[in-house]
């Protein structure tokens, strides 16, 4: 049986929180962009950019989570 320390558990929880927070922010931004497009279809291009911008935060959160897991020896 493999024993994991408290530090490893905290790192895993941190990875999950980082990815969850960025995913929630991305969802809120995308839903606001869709609502704005429904009200003004001519602003579709700008709204797509506003929906895509939070994706970079999600990619950074995923990268940080992977680096933390590699650093802790999980991957």
C-alpha positions in Angstrom: 0.0 0.0 0.0 1.4 3.4 -1.0 1.2 6.2 1.6 0.8 9.7 0.5 1.7 12.7 2.7 -0.3 15.8 3.6 1.7 17.9 1.2 0.8 15.7 -1.7 -2.9 15.9 -0.8 -2.7 19.7 -0.6 -1.0 19.9 -4.0 -3.7 17.8 -5.6 -6.4 19.9 -4.1 -4.6 23.0 -5.3 -4.5 21.6 -8.9 -8.2 20.9 -8.8 -9.0 24.4 -7.5 -6.9 26.1 -10.1 -8.5 24.2 -13.0 -12.0 24.6 -11.5 -11.7 28.3 -11.0 -10.4 29.0 -14.5 -13.2 26.8 -16.0 -15.9 28.6 -14.1 -14.5 32.0 -15.2 -14.4 30.8 -18.8 -18.0 29.6 -18.6 -19.2 32.9 -17.2 -17.3 34.9 -19.9 -18.6 32.7 -22.7 -22.2 32.9 -21.5 -22.0 36.7 -21.3 -20.6 36.8 -24.8 -23.4 34.6 -26.1 -26.0 36.8 -24.4 -24.5 39.9 -25.9 -24.4 38.3 -29.4 -28.1 37.4 -29.0 -28.9 41.1 -28.3 -26.6 42.5 -31.0 -25.6 40.0 -33.8 -23.4 42.6 -35.5 -20.9 42.4 -32.6 -20.3 38.7 -33.1 -16.5 39.1 -33.8 -15.8 41.1 -30.7 -17.9 38.7 -28.6 -16.0 35.7 -29.8 -12.7 37.4 -28.8 -14.2 38.0 -25.3 -15.3 34.4 -25.1 -11.8 33.1 -26.1 -9.7 35.3 -23.8 -10.3 33.3 -20.6 -9.1 30.2 -22.4 -5.5 31.3 -21.9 -6.1 31.3 -18.1 -7.4 27.8 -18.4 -4.4 26.7 -20.3 -2.1 28.3 -17.7 -4.0 26.6 -14.9 -3.6 23.2 -16.6 0.1 23.8 -17.2 0.6 24.7 -13.5 -1.4 21.7 -12.4 0.7 19.4 -14.6 4.0 21.0 -13.3 2.8 20.6 -9.7 2.0 16.9 -10.3 5.3 16.3 -12.0 7.1 18.0 -9.1 5.3 15.9 -6.5 6.0 12.7 -8.4 2.5 11.8 -9.5 3.2 11.8 -13.3 
